Amino acid sequence: MRIPALLGVVLALGACAPERTPQAPPTELARVEAPQTGARVTSPLRVSGVAPADWYFENQFSVTLVGGDGAIIAEAPAHPRVNWTAPGPKEFDAELRFDTEGPAVLVLQESMPRDGETPREVRMPVMLAR
């Protein structure tokens, strides 16, 4: 076989190869630094941690306390300590006020889910006290 013919075969085989699709980056989640999982907490509950930059929209994302019956006890926005438009994870703070006792779940939910996707969230049990 001559070199031009061999080159033609190689190019044809390359054109038939399946397209490679880029791998999606791993899904990043927010991390709660305070309070600790299962902690006994009082009002006002101060929540702090680190969240990916794409969790924020208009400088905030949602933090909610949900009771054992599924009812919302309190809601507040989490705000980054620095400019939310800069790349990279951002430390955040939120403060929730409540006047009940018992088991609850602290829920952090991103404000900017990707098109058609369910918002990423982090759930953490806590014990509410007065």
Secondary structure, DSSP 8 states (H G I E B T S, - for coil): --HHHHHHHHHHHHHHS-------------EEEES-TT-EE-SSEEEEEEE-GGG-BTTBEEEEEEETTS-EEEEEEEEESS-TTSSS-EEEEEEE-----EEEEEEEE-S---TT----EEEEEEEE--
